Amino acid sequence: MKRFYRQFVPAVVTSLMLFSGYVQAMGGSNDEPVPPTCPKGQIYDSKTKTCMVDKGGMIGDESRTDYAYALAKAGRYQEALDMLNTLKDQNTAEALNYRGYATRKLGRTDEGIGYYLKSVALDPKYPKVREYLGEAYMIKNRPDLAREQLAAIKTLCGTSCEEYRDLSAAIDGHPES
């Protein structure tokens, strides 16, 4: 029996660790999974779960917004902005947040902060935008403003949510991403 546990338990622990890494890579356990990225010129259609050329604007704004985020998380920032430019309604909290993220990652931090603030104005209870806004404030060497965002996140989802952990790490000088 001891031999069974010595062989079985490490395998289970390893599997759980790999699975939790997969879940984090896909956006975290509390978030919707980040869609996969497609070759340039194609878009991921969340309904058919395939990459396709969007002929005639058949893919809706929600899928376009999610895909823009996937592109940005993959480091394809300009493509993410180009995708956001195709939205019929570009003035949503998510679209503005992802636009802020992509512009910040392109080195245009002040412009990104402007988009984040517009996103917060539309949805003050959106923790992801507060995380990214706090990270932008850290780039601007404003830890006081970053801590304000961290306090806001704490009221929204506590200290165990991904957004709180990530911004806290950025403030402490150990950003996860």
C-alpha positions as CSV (number, residue, x, y, z in Angstrom):
1,M,0.0,0.0,0.0
2,K,2.8,2.4,0.8
3,R,4.3,1.8,-2.6
4,F,0.9,2.7,-4.2
5,Y,0.8,6.0,-2.4
6,R,4.4,6.8,-3.3
7,Q,3.6,6.3,-7.0
8,F,0.0,7.5,-7.1
9,V,0.1,10.7,-4.9
10,P,3.0,12.4,-6.7
11,A,1.2,11.8,-10.0
12,V,-2.0,13.2,-8.7
13,V,-0.3,16.3,-7.3
14,T,1.6,16.9,-10.5
15,S,-1.6,16.5,-12.5
16,L,-3.4,19.0,-10.3
17,M,-0.5,21.5,-10.6
18,L,-0.5,21.2,-14.3
19,F,-4.3,21.6,-14.5
20,S,-4.2,24.7,-12.2
21,G,-1.5,26.2,-14.5
22,Y,-3.7,25.5,-17.5
23,V,-6.7,27.2,-15.8
24,Q,-4.5,30.2,-14.9
25,A,-3.2,30.4,-18.5
26,M,-6.7,30.3,-19.8
27,G,-7.7,33.4,-17.7
28,G,-8.1,32.0,-14.2
29,S,-10.7,30.0,-12.6
30,N,-13.1,32.9,-12.0
31,D,-12.8,34.3,-15.5
32,E,-14.1,33.2,-18.9
33,P,-11.3,31.4,-20.7
34,V,-9.2,33.6,-23.0
35,P,-9.9,32.3,-26.6
36,P,-7.1,31.0,-28.6
37,T,-5.4,33.3,-31.2
38,C,-5.7,32.7,-34.9
39,P,-3.5,33.4,-37.9
40,K,-3.5,37.1,-38.9
41,G,-6.6,38.0,-40.9
42,Q,-8.8,35.5,-39.0
43,I,-10.9,35.8,-35.9
44,Y,-11.9,33.2,-33.3
45,D,-15.7,32.6,-33.4
46,S,-16.8,31.6,-29.9
47,K,-20.0,30.1,-31.3
48,T,-18.4,27.7,-33.7
49,K,-15.1,27.5,-31.6
50,T,-13.0,27.9,-34.8
51,C,-10.8,30.4,-36.5
52,M,-12.4,32.0,-39.5
53,V,-12.3,34.9,-41.9
54,D,-15.0,37.3,-40.8
55,K,-17.0,37.9,-44.0
56,G,-19.7,40.6,-43.7
57,G,-19.2,41.2,-40.0
58,M,-20.9,37.9,-38.9
59,I,-19.1,37.8,-35.6
60,G,-20.5,40.0,-32.9
61,D,-18.9,42.6,-30.7
62,E,-18.7,40.3,-27.6
63,S,-16.6,37.7,-29.5
64,R,-14.5,40.5,-31.1
65,T,-13.8,42.1,-27.7
66,D,-12.8,38.7,-26.2
67,Y,-10.6,38.0,-29.2
68,A,-9.0,41.4,-29.0
69,Y,-8.1,40.5,-25.4
70,A,-6.6,37.2,-26.5
71,L,-4.5,39.0,-29.1
72,A,-3.3,41.4,-26.5
73,K,-2.4,38.7,-24.0
74,A,-0.5,37.0,-26.8
75,G,1.6,40.1,-27.3
76,R,-0.2,41.1,-30.5
77,Y,-1.0,44.5,-29.3
78,Q,-1.5,46.4,-32.6
79,E,-3.7,43.5,-33.9
80,A,-5.8,43.8,-30.7
81,L,-6.3,47.5,-31.3
82,D,-7.2,46.9,-34.9
83,M,-9.8,44.3,-33.7
84,L,-11.2,46.8,-31.2
85,N,-11.5,49.3,-34.0
86,T,-14.0,46.9,-35.7
87,L,-16.5,47.0,-32.8
88,K,-19.9,48.5,-33.5
89,D,-19.9,49.8,-29.9
90,Q,-16.4,50.7,-28.8
91,N,-17.6,52.4,-25.7
92,T,-18.0,49.4,-23.3
93,A,-16.1,48.9,-20.1
94,E,-14.4,45.8,-21.5
95,A,-13.4,47.3,-24.9
96,L,-12.0,50.4,-23.2
97,N,-10.1,48.3,-20.7
98,Y,-8.5,46.1,-23.4
99,R,-7.7,49.2,-25.5
100,G,-6.0,50.6,-22.4
101,Y,-4.1,47.4,-21.9
102,A,-2.9,47.2,-25.5
103,T,-1.8,50.8,-25.6
104,R,-0.1,50.5,-22.3
105,K,1.8,47.5,-23.5
106,L,2.8,49.4,-26.6
107,G,4.5,52.0,-24.3
108,R,1.7,54.6,-24.4
109,T,1.0,54.5,-20.7
110,D,-0.8,57.9,-20.4
111,E,-3.1,57.0,-23.3
112,G,-3.8,53.6,-21.6
113,I,-4.7,55.3,-18.3
114,G,-7.2,57.5,-20.2
115,Y,-9.0,54.4,-21.5
116,Y,-8.9,52.8,-18.1
117,L,-10.5,55.8,-16.5
118,K,-13.2,55.8,-19.1
119,S,-13.8,52.1,-18.4
120,V,-14.0,52.7,-14.6
121,A,-16.5,55.5,-15.3
122,L,-18.7,53.0,-17.2
123,D,-18.3,50.2,-14.7
124,P,-16.8,51.1,-11.3
125,K,-17.3,47.5,-10.1
126,Y,-15.0,45.9,-12.8
127,P,-11.9,44.6,-11.0
128,K,-9.8,43.8,-14.1
129,V,-9.7,47.4,-15.2
130,R,-8.7,48.5,-11.7
131,E,-5.9,46.0,-11.7
132,Y,-4.6,47.3,-15.1
133,L,-5.1,50.9,-14.0
134,G,-3.0,50.2,-10.8
135,E,-0.3,48.5,-12.9
136,A,-0.2,51.6,-15.2
137,Y,0.1,53.8,-12.1
138,M,3.1,51.7,-11.0
139,I,4.7,52.4,-14.4
140,K,4.2,56.1,-13.8
141,N,5.8,55.7,-10.3
142,R,2.5,56.4,-8.5
143,P,2.2,53.6,-5.9
144,D,-0.2,55.8,-3.9
145,L,-2.7,55.7,-6.8
146,A,-2.0,52.0,-7.4
147,R,-2.8,51.3,-3.7
148,E,-6.2,53.1,-4.2
149,Q,-7.0,50.7,-7.0
150,L,-5.9,47.8,-4.8
151,A,-8.3,48.9,-2.0
152,A,-11.1,49.2,-4.5
153,I,-10.4,45.7,-5.8
154,K,-10.5,44.4,-2.2
155,T,-14.0,45.8,-1.8
156,L,-15.1,44.2,-5.1
157,C,-13.7,40.7,-4.8
158,G,-11.6,40.4,-1.7
159,T,-7.9,39.6,-1.4
160,S,-8.0,36.1,-3.0
161,C,-9.1,37.1,-6.4
162,E,-6.6,37.2,-9.3
163,E,-6.9,40.9,-9.8
164,Y,-6.0,41.7,-6.2
165,R,-3.1,39.2,-6.2
166,D,-1.7,40.5,-9.5
167,L,-1.8,44.2,-8.5
168,S,-0.5,43.5,-5.1
169,A,2.5,41.7,-6.6
170,A,3.0,44.6,-9.0
171,I,3.0,47.0,-6.1
172,D,5.5,44.8,-4.2
173,G,7.7,44.7,-7.3
174,H,7.0,41.2,-8.4
175,P,4.4,41.4,-11.2
176,E,3.1,38.0,-12.4
177,S,2.6,39.1,-16.0
